Amino acid sequence: MIKIAMQIRICFIIYLLLFTLQHSPYVFAGTSHHKKSVEQLHEVTLGELRRVFLKTINTYSPWAGDEIEIRNLRIYPSRIKVPNGKISFDVRPPANGRYLGRVTIPVTILVNKNPVHRIQVSGEVEVYTDVLCAKRALKKGDLITAEDLVVTRRPLSRLHGEPLTEIEDAVGMELKRGLRSGQIIRRRDLKRPFLVRRGQLVTVIARSPHILITLPGRAQDNGAKGDVIRVKNLSTKKVLLAEVKGPKTVEVVF
């Protein structure tokens, strides 16, 4: 009888425990609330942050969107979950003002206009731009023509020494060194060609509002177009200052 009574008592205690657990507001309320919170979280995707990053680069950098390429985008922390709601981003330009190479941008994530996360988004920014290249092998001293040039698209991060982008800036210039086919043409590779060389016989022009005189002279200096050089008047043997106007042609400077 005692043994049976003990078994009945144990069963009754177990029943009370189960009843208490099943009806307690403290045991399951937390689990239910946690489940509800998880269901309400939204994970910010890498695609969303890529668009934010690219928009920032487009807004603050000096380049057009079709010239920019973004690679190896990284975010820290790597996974971001925020409460459901209207998500927006408050972005600041990089503190160092650099928009080429590895660029890091601070981003604040807002939900319903309330800040909930501050993160760092970084990516490798490359910009492609059109530059002039030699269409064929060119020698030192060659005068550049339009047929010698080709426009190609190159990454800006690998360009140094002020590469030329406009055909007009190169045509008519003289090469200071030889170039291989496909080699980028830089401003330092070119110089204005001499149209007058020291010792050459030149035509000297002297003009006034009502009269134009031409006389022979001999150049005392080399000169490109627009340079002012010394010229000896062969008639009077006087040395004059004259501006180079064209091949073997100068005009007296008054």
C-alpha positions in Angstrom: 0.0 0.0 0.0 2.8 2.4 0.9 4.5 1.7 -2.5 1.3 2.4 -4.4 0.7 5.6 -2.4 4.3 6.8 -3.3 3.7 6.1 -7.0 0.4 8.0 -6.9 2.1 11.0 -5.2 5.0 11.0 -7.8 2.5 10.9 -10.7 0.5 13.8 -9.1 3.7 15.9 -8.7 4.7 15.3 -12.4 1.2 16.3 -13.5 1.5 19.5 -11.5 4.8 20.4 -13.0 3.6 19.8 -16.6 0.5 21.8 -15.9 2.6 24.7 -14.5 5.0 24.7 -17.5 2.2 24.6 -20.0 0.3 27.5 -18.5 3.2 29.7 -17.2 3.4 33.1 -19.1 7.1 33.3 -18.3 8.4 30.1 -19.8 7.0 30.3 -23.4 6.5 34.1 -23.7 10.3 34.7 -24.2 10.5 31.9 -26.8 7.5 33.3 -28.7 8.9 36.8 -28.5 12.3 35.7 -29.8 10.7 33.8 -32.7 8.7 36.9 -33.5 11.8 39.1 -33.4 13.7 36.8 -35.7 10.8 36.8 -38.2 10.9 40.6 -38.2 14.6 41.0 -39.0 15.7 41.9 -42.5 19.2 41.1 -43.8 20.8 43.9 -45.8 22.2 42.3 -49.0 25.5 42.9 -50.7 23.6 44.0 -53.8 21.9 46.8 -51.9 25.2 48.0 -50.5 26.9 47.7 -53.9 24.2 50.1 -55.3 24.8 52.5 -52.4 28.6 52.3 -52.9 28.4 52.9 -56.7 25.9 55.8 -56.3 28.3 57.5 -53.8 31.3 57.1 -56.2 29.2 58.5 -59.0 28.0 61.5 -56.9 31.3 62.6 -55.4 34.0 61.5 -58.0 34.8 63.4 -61.1 34.0 60.5 -63.5 30.9 59.4 -65.3 29.2 56.1 -64.3 30.0 54.3 -67.5 33.7 54.8 -66.8 33.7 53.2 -63.4 34.1 49.6 -62.4 33.7 48.2 -58.9 35.5 45.0 -57.8 35.9 43.0 -54.6 33.3 44.8 -52.5 33.6 44.1 -48.8 31.4 45.1 -45.8 32.1 45.1 -42.1 30.5 43.5 -40.3 29.9 40.9 -43.0 26.3 40.2 -42.2 23.8 43.0 -41.2 20.3 42.4 -40.0 17.9 45.2 -39.2 14.3 45.4 -38.1 11.7 45.4 -40.8 10.6 48.9 -41.9 11.6 51.5 -44.5 15.3 51.2 -45.0 17.5 54.1 -46.1 21.2 54.9 -46.1 23.1 57.9 -44.9 26.4 58.0 -46.7 29.5 60.2 -46.2 32.3 60.5 -48.8 35.6 59.0 -47.9 37.6 61.1 -45.5 40.7 61.1 -47.6 38.9 62.3 -50.7 40.3 59.4 -52.7 38.0 57.6 -55.3 40.5 55.4 -57.1 41.9 52.1 -55.9 40.7 50.7 -52.5 38.0 53.1 -51.3 36.2 52.9 -48.0 32.9 54.6 -47.3 31.1 54.9 -43.9 27.4 54.1 -44.2 24.7 54.5 -41.6 21.6 52.2 -42.1 18.3 53.8 -41.0 15.0 52.1 -40.5 12.0 54.4 -40.5 14.6 57.3 -40.4 16.1 55.9 -37.2 19.8 54.9 -37.3 20.3 51.2 -36.4 23.7 50.3 -37.8 27.0 52.0 -38.7 29.1 50.0 -41.1 32.1 50.3 -43.5 31.7 49.5 -47.2 34.9 49.2 -49.2 35.7 48.2 -52.8 38.3 48.5 -55.5 37.4 51.3 -57.8 38.8 51.3 -61.3 38.1 54.0 -63.9 38.5 53.5 -67.6 39.3 56.4 -69.9 40.1 57.0 -73.5 43.8 57.7 -74.3 45.9 58.2 -77.4 48.2 55.4 -78.4 50.7 54.9 -81.3 49.0 53.0 -84.1 52.4 51.9 -85.4 56.0 52.1 -84.3 57.2 55.7 -84.4 60.8 57.1 -84.4 62.3 60.0 -82.5 61.8 63.2 -84.5 58.7 62.0 -86.4 56.0 64.6 -86.8 52.7 63.1 -85.6 49.8 62.8 -88.0 46.2 61.7 -87.3 47.0 58.4 -89.1 49.7 57.6 -86.5 47.1 57.6 -83.7 44.5 55.3 -82.2 42.2 55.9 -79.3 42.1 53.0 -76.7 40.4 52.5 -73.3 42.8 52.0 -70.5 42.5 51.8 -66.6 43.3 55.2 -65.1 45.1 53.7 -62.1 47.9 52.5 -64.4 48.3 55.8 -66.3 51.1 58.1 -65.4 52.8 61.1 -66.9 49.8 63.0 -68.3 48.6 60.8 -71.2 47.0 62.6 -74.1 43.3 62.2 -74.7 42.6 64.5 -77.6 43.9 63.9 -81.1 44.3 67.7 -81.7 46.9 67.9 -78.9 49.2 65.5 -80.7 48.9 66.2 -84.4 51.7 68.3 -85.7 53.9 67.7 -82.6 57.4 66.1 -82.8 58.4 63.0 -80.9 61.1 63.3 -78.4 61.6 59.6 -78.3 60.6 56.5 -80.2 57.3 54.7 -79.4 56.2 51.1 -79.9 52.9 50.2 -81.6 50.1 50.5 -79.0 52.2 52.5 -76.6 50.4 55.4 -74.8 51.4 58.9 -75.9 52.2 61.3 -73.0 52.6 65.0 -73.1 56.3 64.6 -72.1 56.9 62.5 -75.2 56.2 65.4 -77.5 57.5 68.9 -78.3 56.6 71.6 -80.7 58.7 71.1 -83.9 61.1 73.8 -84.9 59.8 75.6 -87.9 63.0 77.7 -88.0 66.5 76.5 -87.3 69.6 78.4 -86.4 71.5 79.5 -89.4 68.6 79.1 -91.8 67.6 81.8 -94.3 64.2 83.1 -93.4 61.6 85.5 -94.7 61.2 88.4 -92.3 57.8 90.2 -92.4 57.4 93.7 -91.1 53.9 95.2 -91.1 52.1 98.3 -90.2 48.4 99.3 -90.6 49.1 100.4 -94.1 52.2 98.6 -95.4 53.7 95.2 -95.5 57.4 94.6 -96.1 59.3 91.3 -96.6 63.0 91.0 -96.5 65.6 88.3 -96.2 67.1 87.4 -92.8 69.2 84.7 -91.1 67.9 82.9 -87.9 70.1 83.2 -84.9 68.1 80.7 -82.9 65.9 77.6 -83.3 62.2 78.4 -82.9 58.8 76.6 -82.9 55.6 78.4 -83.9 55.0 81.3 -81.5 58.5 81.5 -80.3 60.3 84.8 -80.4 63.8 84.4 -81.8 66.7 86.6 -82.9 67.0 87.2 -86.7 69.7 89.2 -88.5 68.6 91.5 -91.3 70.9 90.7 -94.2 70.6 94.2 -95.6 71.4 96.2 -92.5 73.2 93.5 -90.5 71.0 94.5 -87.5 69.7 91.8 -85.2 65.9 91.9 -84.7 63.4 90.1 -82.5 60.8 88.2 -84.5 58.0 85.7 -83.8 58.0 82.4 -85.7 54.9 82.3 -87.9 55.5 79.3 -90.0 58.2 77.3 -91.8 61.2 79.7 -92.4 58.9 82.7 -91.8 59.1 85.2 -89.0 57.4 88.5 -88.2 59.2 91.4 -86.6 58.0 92.2 -83.0 57.7 95.9 -82.4 
